[in-house]
Amino acid sequence: MILKKGFSLRHCATVLAGVCASLACVLTIAGPAQAATTSIFGTTWHMPRNIQIDSKGNLYIANFAPALTFDSTDEDNGRWWLSKITPDGVSNPNWTQVGAAPNMMVFDSQENIYTVNELSYSVSKTTPGGVTNIMWGLTDETIPGSLTIDSKGNIYTGNYFGSNVSKISASGVSTKNWAPAGLNPDAIIVDANDNVYVTNQGSDSIAKITPDGKSIVNWASTGDKPYMVVFDSAGNLYSVNYLSQNVSKIKPDGTSTVFWGPNGAEVKTLGTKPITITIDSAGNLYTGDHGSDNVTKITPDGVSTLLVDLGPTPLGNGAKPVYAPRGITIDSAGNLYTANQTSEDVSKITPTVTNGTPDIFPAPPATPSAPTATGSPGSGTATVSVTANPTSAAFGTPTSYTIAATQDASKQCVVTSPATSCSVTGLTVGTAYTFTARANLNSWQTVTSVASNSVGAIVMPKSASTPPAKPTGIIWSQGLRSVNQPVTSSFTAAPDTTYTITATRKARSSETRANPSARGICKITTNNKTKKRTAKCTIRLEKAGTWLVKITPVKNGLAGTSATKLIKVRAATKMTRTLRTHQRETLAQR
């Protein structure tokens, strides 16, 4: 297909994806533009860069530029602001002041807002009520442009010119150069296991960093100049690539391709300079096309369509964008919102339903928090508790939660509301286990939560945490001991416990050899009437000198504290040696 100069994609009817692939072309278009409608929903401050939505439907916008009125009496002059727009469209452009040049935001579990500030090298923290600690956390001083948050509340920033990542703990303690990334890191995101992923614009790659800071700098490749990234429910990562105008799909093992469309076609955006991306509950991707004032929709199998033009008419070649969408998000009713950098406002894109199917699906329900696990010693059973998920406008309240052991997914239980916990049985005693949760809502199952605490110490055998008691009340044989005379001891034995008896002779100053040692035997008898268990231990010491004798309790393979006694052994007399020689000769004659 030949497109004439200035011909709008809005007027392009259909390019067959299969034919396109067979001709090795790079454009994947299916069908005319969708029927979604767009309107201006609210106004922002200057140069909006990022947009996020809370559980109540409020929109928050990070505005990169300050007010520069050059009026010393203007209170807003030289300040940077977050904007807020309520669900009914009431705008507050300068809702709360943050650090210099805010570029991106993220929520924690309490819906506090964290903003990364490129020019003040900091992260601001804002409460839901709008109270802000402008310099809450410090980053590396190399233009921090992005941030994300893990399940423990740690904040991570990608530092563009430092090619590294800063980590700020939930309490605000900063590690400025926490881990290396690739060249010019931009977007940053975490997965369900708190691994950190960073897009490297200077090396067209993605870095992967483990929770302990170990980095694979070029873990996966991308298209030209990757910007934002998003995960789907299967753990695949998608990056929108600004210069090559396509979308990379990266599998959990790091395998990456832009040729994941029908018949291996390259998955392209239908606008220019795509810069932001989001995903709905059906797995459809939406890109904000910064250079052409439109939004591309990409289905899970890689078919691209032009969802909507933000302006009244599409842009021709060479025209400058009027809106320039820079941020994009979706609410739980399926409305899509873009933060428009040039027009300094927010567009609302409302889905249209055709034959029962909307052209925009709602945002995915929230992922459950990490569950909490407890267990009884030696039982092979763990009790796993969950925290209730927030209600989704599209999918309702979770009816149940599926719990699964990370180490063996077949070990499961289901928490059915209003219950808050269930028991996983059949666990191997002595094996450490963690557990994940997935919320079930109206035929929808969320992605897997972060893993719970480990219950390895809890489901271990009882003996693993309680060593057997030290033997007491031992009665030792009396009198002087000669070499090879048996040393005996007896005492009351504890239930389910066996005993060993060993000895080591103390070294003499004139000796150079290793100290002699000995091992005896312990036998246990049980009185049939009283059920009392009595242990009797015997050991022979073959050298004269002072010996340290130990009686050690053992239960289920775990040794307890030994009872000890020093015993002196004298050398055998001549008479004793003669008697023993006679005894051996007599036995030999028999």
C-alpha positions in Angstrom: 0.0 0.0 0.0 1.3 3.5 -0.9 0.3 6.4 1.3 0.5 9.8 -0.3 2.3 12.6 1.5 -0.1 14.2 4.1 -2.5 11.3 3.9 -3.9 10.7 7.4 -4.0 7.3 9.1 -7.6 8.3 10.1 -8.6 7.9 6.5 -6.6 4.6 5.9 -9.3 1.9 5.8 -7.6 -1.5 6.3 -4.2 -3.1 5.7 -4.4 -6.8 5.9 -1.9 -7.9 8.6 -1.1 -11.3 7.0 -0.4 -9.8 3.6 1.8 -7.2 5.3 3.8 -9.8 7.1 4.3 -11.9 4.0 5.7 -8.8 2.2 8.1 -8.2 5.2 6.6 -4.8 5.7 6.8 -3.1 9.1 3.3 -1.7 9.5 0.5 -3.6 11.3 -2.9 -2.0 10.8 -6.3 -3.7 11.1 -9.6 -2.0 10.4 -10.6 1.6 10.6 -10.3 3.8 13.6 -12.4 2.7 16.6 -15.5 4.6 17.7 -14.2 5.8 21.1 -14.9 9.5 21.7 -12.7 12.1 23.2 -13.2 15.3 25.2 -11.1 17.7 27.3 -11.7 16.6 30.9 -9.6 19.1 32.9 -6.7 21.5 33.0 -3.2 21.1 34.4 -0.2 23.3 35.2 2.6 23.7 32.8 4.1 20.9 30.6 2.3 17.8 32.2 4.5 14.7 32.0 2.8 11.9 33.9 -0.7 11.0 35.0 -1.9 8.5 37.7 -5.3 7.6 39.1 -6.2 6.6 42.7 -8.8 4.1 43.9 -11.4 6.8 44.1 -11.0 7.9 40.5 -9.0 11.1 41.2 -6.4 12.0 38.6 -3.0 13.4 39.5 -0.6 15.0 37.0 3.1 15.8 37.4 3.9 19.1 35.7 7.5 19.4 34.5 7.6 23.2 34.1 7.1 25.9 36.7 5.4 29.3 36.4 7.8 31.9 35.1 5.9 35.2 35.3 9.0 37.2 36.2 6.8 38.9 38.7 8.4 38.9 42.2 4.9 39.3 43.8 3.5 36.1 42.1 3.5 33.4 44.8 3.5 30.7 42.1 6.6 32.1 40.3 9.3 29.5 40.0 7.4 26.7 41.7 6.5 23.2 40.5 3.1 21.7 41.1 1.1 18.5 41.0 -2.4 19.0 39.6 -5.5 17.1 40.7 -8.7 16.5 38.8 -11.7 14.9 40.6 -13.9 12.2 39.1 -16.5 14.8 38.1 -13.8 16.9 36.3 -13.1 19.6 38.8 -9.5 20.8 38.2 -7.0 22.1 40.7 -3.9 22.9 38.5 -1.6 23.8 41.4 -2.9 21.3 44.0 0.4 20.9 45.9 4.0 22.0 45.5 6.7 19.4 44.8 10.4 19.4 43.9 11.9 20.9 40.8 10.9 19.4 37.4 8.7 16.4 38.5 8.6 13.8 35.8 6.8 10.7 37.2 4.7 9.6 40.1 3.8 6.4 41.9 1.4 5.4 44.8 2.2 3.3 47.8 -0.4 1.0 49.5 -1.8 4.0 51.5 -2.1 6.1 48.4 0.7 8.5 49.3 2.1 9.9 46.1 5.9 9.9 45.4 7.2 12.2 42.7 10.7 12.1 41.2 12.2 15.5 40.6 14.8 15.8 37.9 16.3 19.2 38.8 16.3 18.9 42.6 17.6 15.3 42.6 15.0 14.2 45.0 11.7 12.4 45.6 8.8 14.2 47.1 6.1 12.5 49.3 2.6 13.8 49.3 -0.2 12.5 51.5 -3.8 11.9 50.0 -4.7 15.2 51.7 -2.1 17.1 49.8 0.6 17.6 52.5 4.0 17.3 50.8 7.5 16.7 52.1 9.3 18.2 49.1 12.8 16.7 49.8 11.6 13.4 51.4 14.3 11.3 49.7 17.5 12.1 47.9 18.7 10.5 44.6 21.9 10.4 42.7 22.6 13.9 41.3 22.4 12.8 37.6 18.9 13.7 36.5 16.6 11.1 38.1 13.8 10.8 35.5 11.7 7.8 36.7 10.6 5.9 39.8 8.8 2.8 41.0 7.9 1.2 44.3 8.3 -2.4 45.5 6.1 -4.5 47.9 8.1 -3.3 50.9 7.6 0.4 50.1 11.2 0.9 48.8 11.4 3.6 46.1 13.8 3.2 43.1 14.8 5.9 40.7 16.4 5.6 37.3 19.2 8.3 37.0 19.6 9.3 33.3 23.2 10.6 33.2 24.5 8.4 36.1 23.4 5.2 34.3 22.5 3.8 37.7 19.6 3.3 40.1 19.0 4.9 43.5 17.1 3.1 46.3 15.2 5.0 49.0 13.8 2.9 51.9 10.2 3.2 53.1 11.6 5.5 55.9 13.4 7.8 53.5 17.0 6.5 53.8 18.8 6.9 50.5 21.4 4.7 48.8 22.2 7.0 45.9 24.2 4.6 43.7 22.4 1.4 44.6 22.9 -0.6 41.4 24.2 -0.1 37.8 21.9 0.2 34.9 22.6 0.6 31.2 23.3 3.8 29.3 20.7 6.6 30.0 18.1 4.7 32.1 14.6 6.2 31.7 11.5 4.2 32.7 11.6 1.8 35.7 9.2 -0.9 37.0 9.2 -3.8 39.4 7.7 -7.3 39.0 5.8 -9.5 41.5 9.1 -10.7 43.0 10.5 -7.2 43.5 13.0 -7.5 40.6 13.6 -4.0 39.1 13.6 -3.4 35.3 15.0 -0.3 33.7 14.8 0.9 30.1 18.2 2.1 28.8 17.6 4.7 26.1 21.3 5.0 25.2 21.8 1.3 24.6 18.3 0.2 23.5 18.0 -2.4 26.2 16.5 -3.3 29.5 18.5 -3.9 32.7 17.2 -6.4 35.3 18.2 -5.9 39.0 17.5 -8.4 41.7 16.2 -7.2 45.1 19.7 -7.5 46.6 21.1 -5.1 43.9 22.7 -7.6 41.5 22.3 -6.2 38.0 22.2 -7.6 34.4 22.8 -4.4 32.6 21.7 -5.6 29.1 19.2 -8.3 30.1 16.9 -7.8 27.1 17.0 -5.8 23.8 14.4 -3.2 22.7 13.6 -1.0 19.7 15.2 2.4 19.2 15.0 4.6 22.3 12.7 2.8 24.7 10.5 5.0 26.9 7.8 3.6 29.2 7.1 -0.1 30.1 4.2 -2.1 31.4 3.6 -5.8 32.5 0.8 -8.0 31.4 -0.8 -10.6 33.7 1.5 -13.4 32.3 4.6 -11.4 33.3 5.5 -10.3 29.8 7.1 -6.8 29.7 6.3 -4.3 26.9 8.4 -1.3 26.0 7.2 1.5 23.7 10.1 2.7 21.5 10.1 6.4 20.6 12.3 6.5 17.5 11.5 3.1 15.9 7.8 3.7 16.6 7.1 0.1 17.7 6.5 -2.0 20.8 8.9 -4.7 22.1 7.6 -7.8 23.9 10.0 -9.3 26.4 9.2 -12.7 27.9 10.0 -13.5 31.6 13.2 -15.2 30.4 14.5 -12.1 28.6 13.6 -13.2 25.1 12.7 -10.0 23.2 11.2 -9.2 19.8 9.2 -6.5 18.0 7.9 -9.1 15.5 5.1 -10.5 17.6 2.2 -9.6 15.4 0.2 -11.9 13.1 2.5 -14.1 11.0 5.5 -12.5 12.7 4.7 -8.9 11.6 6.4 -6.1 13.4 4.1 -4.4 15.9 4.1 -0.7 15.1 2.3 2.2 16.6 0.0 4.1 14.2 1.2 7.5 15.3 4.6 9.1 15.6 7.0 9.4 18.6 5.1 7.0 20.9 6.2 7.9 24.5 3.8 6.3 27.0 1.9 3.0 27.4 -0.7 1.4 29.5 -2.7 -1.9 29.5 -6.3 -2.9 30.2 -7.8 -6.0 31.8 -8.2 -7.7 28.4 -4.4 -7.4 27.8 -4.8 -4.6 25.1 -2.0 -2.0 25.0 -2.6 1.7 24.5 0.2 4.1 23.4 0.2 7.8 23.6 1.7 9.0 20.3 3.4 12.3 21.3 4.2 13.5 17.8 0.8 12.9 16.1 -1.8 13.7 18.7 -3.4 10.2 18.8 -3.7 6.9 20.7 -2.8 3.5 19.2 -4.5 0.3 20.5 -2.6 -3.0 20.2 -4.4 -6.3 20.9 -2.7 -9.2 22.8 -1.9 -10.8 19.5 -0.2 -7.7 18.2 -2.8 -6.1 15.9 -2.6 -2.3 15.9 -5.5 0.1 15.3 -5.9 3.8 15.6 -8.1 4.2 18.6 -8.7 7.9 18.5 -7.3 11.3 17.4 -7.2 13.8 20.3 -7.8 16.8 18.1 -10.7 17.6 15.8 -8.8 16.6 12.7 -5.7 14.4 12.3 -2.3 15.9 11.8 -0.8 16.0 8.3 2.9 15.6 7.6 5.0 18.3 9.1 2.3 19.7 11.4 3.2 20.2 15.0 1.2 18.4 17.7 -1.5 20.5 19.3 -1.9 18.2 22.3 1.3 16.0 22.4 0.1 13.2 24.8 2.8 12.5 27.3 1.1 10.4 30.0 -1.6 7.8 29.8 -3.8 5.9 32.3 -7.1 4.0 32.4 -9.8 3.8 35.1 -11.8 0.9 36.4 -14.8 1.8 34.1 -12.7 1.7 30.9 -12.1 5.4 30.4 -8.7 6.3 29.1 -7.0 9.6 30.0 -4.0 11.3 28.5 -1.9 14.2 30.0 -1.2 16.5 27.0 2.1 18.4 27.2 1.4 21.1 24.7 -2.2 22.0 25.4 -1.7 21.6 29.2 -4.9 19.6 29.8 -6.2 16.1 30.2 -8.2 14.3 27.5 -10.9 11.7 28.5 -11.5 8.9 25.9 -14.8 7.2 26.5 -15.2 3.6 25.2 -18.0 2.7 22.7 -19.7 -0.7 23.0 -20.3 -2.5 19.7 -22.2 -5.8 19.8 -21.6 -6.1 23.5 -17.8 -5.5 23.2 -16.2 -2.2 24.3 -13.3 -0.8 22.4 -11.5 0.0 25.7 -11.6 -2.5 28.6 -11.4 -1.4 32.3 -8.1 -1.3 34.1 -7.0 -4.6 35.7 -8.1 -5.1 39.3 -5.5 -4.4 42.0 -3.0 -7.1 42.7 -3.4 -8.5 46.3 -0.9 -7.6 49.0 1.6 -10.3 50.0 -0.2 -12.8 52.3 1.0 -13.8 55.8 1.8 -17.4 56.7 2.0 -19.2 60.0 2.2 -22.9 60.9 2.3 -25.6 63.6 5.7 -27.3 64.3 5.9 -30.7 62.6 2.4 -30.5 61.2 3.1 -30.1 57.5 0.3 -27.5 57.5 0.5 -23.7 57.0 -2.3 -21.2 57.6 -2.2 -18.3 55.1 -4.0 -15.0 55.7 -4.9 -12.3 53.1 -5.8 -8.6 53.3 -9.0 -7.7 51.5 -8.5 -6.2 48.0 -10.2 -2.9 47.1 -13.4 -3.0 45.2 -13.1 -2.7 41.4 -15.8 -0.6 39.6 -15.7 -3.1 36.7 -15.2 -6.4 38.5 -16.6 -5.8 42.0 -15.3 -7.2 45.3 -13.2 -10.4 45.3 -15.3 -13.4 46.1 -12.2 -15.5 47.0 -8.5 -15.7 46.9 -6.4 -18.6 45.5 -3.4 -19.4 47.7 -0.5 -21.4 46.3 2.9 -22.5 47.6 5.7 -20.9 45.6 7.8 -24.1 45.8 5.0 -26.5 44.8 2.0 -24.9 43.0 -0.1 -28.0 43.6 -0.2 -27.2 47.3 -3.1 -24.8 47.4 -6.1 -23.6 49.4 -8.9 -21.0 48.8 -9.9 -18.2 51.0 -13.7 -17.6 50.5 -15.1 -14.3 51.7 -15.9 -13.3 54.4 -13.1 -15.6 55.7 -9.6 -14.1 55.7 -7.4 -17.3 55.8 -7.2 -20.9 54.7 -4.9 -23.9 55.5 -2.4 -25.5 53.0 -1.9 -29.1 53.9 0.4 -31.9 52.8 3.6 -29.8 53.0 6.9 -31.6 53.4 8.1 -31.3 57.0 11.5 -29.6 57.0 11.0 -27.7 53.7 10.8 -23.9 53.7 7.6 -22.6 51.9 6.4 -19.2 50.8 2.9 -18.5 49.4 1.3 -16.2 46.9 -2.3 -15.0 46.4 -4.6 -14.2 43.4 -7.9 -12.5 43.9 -11.0 -13.8 42.0 -13.5 -11.2 41.0 -16.5 -11.8 38.6 -14.7 -14.3 36.4 -11.5 -12.4 36.6 -8.3 -13.5 38.4 -5.7 -11.0 39.2 -2.0 -11.4 38.7 0.0 -13.2 41.4 0.9 -11.2 44.5 4.4 -10.9 46.0 5.3 -14.0 48.1 4.6 -14.3 51.8 7.1 -14.7 54.6 8.8 -18.1 54.8 7.4 -20.7 57.1 10.5 -23.0 56.9 11.2 -22.8 60.7 7.6 -23.3 61.5 6.9 -26.5 59.7 10.2 -28.1 60.6 10.1 -31.0 63.0 9.5 -30.1 66.7 13.1 -31.2 67.5 14.5 -28.7 65.1 13.5 -25.8 67.4 13.7 -27.7 70.8 16.9 -29.7 71.4 16.6 -32.6 73.8 17.3 -31.9 77.5 20.7 -32.5 79.1 20.7 -35.7 81.1 20.6 -35.3 84.9 20.7 -37.5 88.0 23.5 -39.6 86.5 24.9 -42.3 88.8 28.5 -43.2 88.0 30.4 -46.4 89.0 32.6 -45.8 92.1 36.2 -46.5 93.0 39.6 -46.2 91.2 39.6 -47.2 87.6 42.3 -49.1 85.9 43.0 -49.3 82.2 40.2 -51.2 80.3 38.0 -51.4 83.3 34.4 -50.5 82.3 33.1 -47.1 83.4 29.3 -47.3 83.9 26.5 -44.8 84.4 22.8 -44.9 84.7 20.0 -42.3 84.7 16.4 -41.7 83.8 16.0 -41.4 80.0 13.7 -38.8 78.4 10.9 -39.8 76.0 11.9 -40.4 72.4 15.5 -39.7 73.2 18.6 -41.9 72.7 22.1 -41.3 74.1 25.7 -41.6 73.1 28.8 -41.9 75.4 32.2 -40.7 74.3 35.5 -39.8 76.0 38.7 -37.9 75.2 41.9 -38.2 77.2 43.6 -34.9 78.2 47.0 -34.5 76.6 50.2 -34.8 78.6 53.0 -32.3 78.1 55.4 -34.9 76.8 53.0 -36.3 74.2 53.0 -35.3 70.5 50.4 -37.7 69.2 46.7 -36.8 69.0 44.7 -37.3 72.2 43.2 -40.9 72.5 39.5 -41.1 72.3 36.9 -43.8 73.0 33.2 -44.6 72.3 31.0 -46.7 74.4 27.4 -47.9 74.2 24.1 -46.8 75.8 21.2 -49.1 76.3 17.6 -48.1 77.3 15.2 -50.4 79.2 11.5 -49.6 79.9 9.7 -50.8 83.0 6.5 -52.5 81.8 4.5 -51.4 84.8 5.7 -47.9 85.5 6.8 -47.2 81.8 9.9 -45.6 83.3 12.9 -45.5 80.8 16.3 -46.1 82.3 19.5 -45.5 80.3 22.7 -47.4 81.1 26.0 -46.3 79.4 29.3 -48.2 79.4 32.7 -47.2 78.1 36.3 -48.6 78.4 39.3 -46.3 78.7 42.4 -47.9 77.3 45.1 -45.4 78.4 46.1 -44.1 81.8 45.4 -40.4 82.5 42.5 -38.0 82.9 39.5 -38.5 80.6 36.6 -36.2 79.8 33.5 -38.4 79.4 30.4 -37.1 77.7 26.9 -38.4 77.6 25.0 -36.7 74.8 21.2 -36.8 74.2 19.9 -37.2 70.6 16.3 -36.7 69.4 15.2 -36.9 65.7 18.8 -36.4 64.7 19.3 -33.3 66.8 21.9 -33.4 69.6 21.4 -31.6 72.9 23.7 -30.4 75.6 26.1 -33.1 77.0 26.5 -34.1 80.6 30.3 -34.4 81.4 32.5 -36.0 84.0 36.3 -36.1 84.5 37.6 -39.6 85.3 41.1 -40.6 86.3 42.4 -44.0 85.0 45.5 -45.6 86.5 48.0 -47.8 84.8 47.5 -51.5 85.2 49.7 -53.1 88.0 52.0 -56.1 87.4 49.6 -58.4 89.1 46.7 -57.2 86.9 48.8 -57.6 83.8 49.8 -61.2 84.7 46.2 -62.0 85.5 45.0 -60.7 82.2 47.7 -62.6 80.3 46.6 -65.8 82.1 43.0 -65.1 81.2 43.9 -64.7 77.5 46.0 -67.9 77.4 43.1 -69.8 79.1 40.6 -68.5 76.6 43.0 -69.4 73.7 43.3 -73.0 75.0 39.6 -73.4 75.0 
